[in-house]
Amino acid sequence: QVQLVESGGGLVQAGGSLRLSCAASGRTFSNNAMGWFRQAPGKEREFVATISWSGSRTYYGNSVKGRFTISRDNAKNTVDLQMNSLKPEDTAVYYCAAYSTNLAPVSGTKSGINYWGQGTQVTVSS
């Protein structure tokens, strides 16, 4: 059974940092692009970051560019999201995703995603 399991969410004050991790099991994703998305209450699921299979290409949503960093460890089958300078508007459930392709989409499209994690809550207080 293929699973993506996120961890590392929690409550943090504005200006603080959190590091999310996504652990994959059931198969290797070393040849697949991976991504992070988030969804706040009453809003659409939003693109946060994507990373190519090798880690050489990364793309970010405009709202997180310069503050968040996506990385991966193919030996451990994990993808991380380092979040710095957090703002209250970053509050959301964060989801890990695996694409069927090896190239990360520049646009952060959800098309081509064939696996989602269950999500981890991030709450940023002002």
N, C-alpha and C positions, 0 to 999 in steps of 0.2 A: 504494500500500500504506500503510495507516494504521499509525503506530507511536507509542508513548509510550516515551521513553528517559529513564531516571533517571540522575542523576549527583550527585556530591558526598559519597557515603558514604565511610567510612573508620574509622580507629581514633582514639579520643579518650579522654582521662581523664575520670573522673567530675567533674562540675561544669563541664565545657567545653561548647563550642558547635559545631554543624555546620549548614550550610545545604544542603539537598537541592534539586535542580532537576529538573523534568520538562519535556522538550521534545517537543511533538507535531509530527508531520509527516504528510503525506498528505491532510490536511483540516484545516479550522479547527474549534476547539472553543470559540469565543467565545460560543456560545449554549448551551453545556452545563455543567452542574455538574461539578466535578472533586473528587477526593479522594485522600487518602493513607491507606494501610493498612500494617500490619506483621505479620510472622510470625516468631516465635521457634521454634527447633527443638522439635518435639514438641507445638507449640501450634497453636490455630486462628488463622487470619488475623484480625487485630484492627483495628477502626476507630480511626484516629488523628485525622483532620480532613477536613471537607468545606467546599467554597466554592461559592456560587451563581455563575451565569453572569456576573453583573456584579461580583462580589466584595463585594457589600453584605451578604451573609449568610455567616457562618462558624460552624462547629460543631466541637466537640472532644470526644474521648474523655476520660473522667474522669481517666485516669492521666497525661494530658499537658496538661490545662487549666492555663493560667497559665504554662506553660513553652515551649510550641510555638506558632508563628504560621504560618497558611497564607495565601498571597497569590497573585495571578495577574496576568499581563500579557497581555491579549488581543491586543495589537498584535504581540507576539512569540510568541504561542501557547505560553506557558510557565506552569507552576504551581510555586511554591516552598514549601518547608517550612523555616522557621527554628526550630532546636531549641536551646534554652538549658538550662542547669542539668541537663545530661544525667546519667542514673543508669545503673548497670550493667543494671538491668531494662529499659532502653530498647534493649538489644542485640537486633537482629532484622534481617531483610531487609525493606526498606521499598519498597512498591509504589505507583506512581501509577495512578489509575483515572479513566476518563471515563464519566459517566452519559449515558443517552439523554435525560434531562430537563434543564431549565434551572434547576430549583430544587434546592438541596442538601437532602438528607434530614437531618432533625434527629437521627434515630436512628443514622445512619451505616450503614444497611443496605447490603448488597452487591447487593441486588435492583435491577435497573435499570442496572447497570454493563455496558457493552458493549465496553469496551477496558481492557486491563491492560498496564502496562509489565513489563519483565523483572525488575525489582527491583535494589536497590543495598544492599550490606551496611553496616550501622552496628554498630560494636563499641565498647562503653563499658567501659573498664577501671577497676577500683576502686583 
